[in-house]
Amino acid sequence: MPDIRVGFQIHPQQADFAAMRSAWQRAEELGADTVFTWDHFFPLYGDPDGKHFECWTTLAAIGATTSRVHFGAMVSCNTYRNPDLLADMGRTVDHISGGRAILSIGAGWFDRDYREYGYEFGTPGSRARDFEASLHRIRERLGKLNPGPVRGTLPILIGASGEKVMLRLVAEHADIWNSFGEPDEMARKSGILDDWCAKVGRDPAEIERSVLLQKDQHERADEYVERGITHLITGAGGPDYDTGTLSQLISWRDSR
């Protein structure tokens, strides 16, 4: 039976920071394996100008106020930070947590973040090219830092769905792949990832497959696992951070 992990994404919006902290601590107490936030500067739904908190300072707080869960962004936007700096930030947060950080990254997509914070939005193609260059710099910097990450390196999660470029980069660089979709669609993309692994000389079994579940998809958890997607992540936003779906997934995991 494959190892199955259950995660919880705390959307850092429409809530006070204390409520967010309570949510990730509650997720750990319930038995979640992983906890995530996201990397945006404004809410993605609800009041577009509502309360919102920055990703990496939040990750440092998660590392300092939990003891067991592995954690990261879902996902950190490559364009917002110098890649060498991002590697250093990830290494530092890893030490804050005693070696539980996941360096989760993607190419970026939310145009308001770019416009209001002064980043060049570019095109999907230019963002993918920048992302590929950054991955090499991140890996190089992780090898130079003193001290290095607690476990020698950081597990890299890449959030990606693009089949021609992004899944190739997953095959080349990732320890964990994340995307979203129905079970059959995830299985189809996972097969494309396997093909890329064959082309680049990577064992596909080295890459954990994860899905960010949308509404009611947790009820199809067995279908995802049957298709090789073994890390299932649900989420909730503020102000209340309902952990009901997370509890259901943990009960499902523990009953297998």
PELIN-V501547 format. One record per helix or strand of 2 or more residues. SS is the DSSP state (h for helix, s for strand). FROM is the first residue (numbers start at 1). TO is the last residue. If there is no record, write none. Layout:
ss from to
SS FROM TO
SS FROM TO
//
This chain:
ss from to
s 5 10
h 17 30
s 34 37
h 55 65
s 70 73
s 76 77
h 78 80
h 83 96
s 101 106
h 111 117
h 124 144
s 155 159
h 166 173
s 176 179
h 183 200
h 204 206
s 208 212
h 217 226
s 231 236
h 244 255
//
